[in-house]
């Protein structure tokens, strides 16, 4: 296994962190990935089927231990960090793989918006969008567990829209040794960490530099690495058409279904525990916060995230599946 220090990028502190590095994967033989040439023009359901087939065909063998070791991070590059905002594909380019959130598990979902949502685009009332959810840990460290959820929502003939969330209060602080993946609410908008490890300090600086170099001015740049806007989601209809006058929330909070809570002391690998959740289960209820013209805040339930096929841990899901980060905020 090798690392080229120039091909690495920090994507976001815990929430939303995806790191890219040139590395030879010990599990790469089953997850080469190759989207069909017409993939971009496919319907949302067809795209979901293509990605799901790749996940199922590269699932980790049931008679082997799930992978837990990650390549060492030895260098960063803002140039490559910037690409997390500019690559629109649902797959990583060749030789680029995660470092943070290296191991996770993927399930099919439906994003179902409430009939009272005041927002537009994929947040508009009564919308159902086919997608997938990847649940992961920032680091495979059982002494400080940092859960995260990433959603990919497929659109007809357009690039997917993605949502990222981590602990809405602690951010990168983690939940200690609590093994319950669903112990905390998660959010796309979290406080900056109070302190940084040497690793995160270096990666964070790279990501900050990358944000400032994004084209299009401040309207196309997130405020910082732990606050990702969702304006683009409110600007885009499920069929890929653009909304004329978008209305978007600022903060999304993912509240897990209490019925799927796990034991806080069960030593079972979180991916094995998640695989036991049956299809057609409510995973999260999503609440939206927005600032009203009078300066007050409003919060209301706007969507359910329904698991439609069980979670599968796979090489493709860990090494090829890519989630673009959206920076547009005005």
Buried (B, 14 or more C-beta within 10 A) or exposed (E): EEBEEEBBBBBBBBBBBBBBBBBEBEBBEBBBBEBEEEBBEBBBEBBBBBBBEBBEEBBBEEEEEBBEEBBEBEBBBBBBBBBBBEBEBBBBEEBBBBBBBBBBBBBBBBBBBBEEBBBBBBBBEEBBBBBBBBBBBBBBEBEBBBBBBBBBBBBBEBBBBBBBBBBBEBBBBBBEEBBBBBBBBBBBBBBEBEEBEEBBEBBBBBBBBBBEEBEEEEEBBBEBBBBBBBBBBBBBBBEEBEBEEBBBBBBBBBBBBEEBEBEEEEEEBBBEBBBEBEEEBBBBBBBBBBEEEEEEEEEBBBBBBBBBBBBBBBBBBBBBBBBBBBBBBE
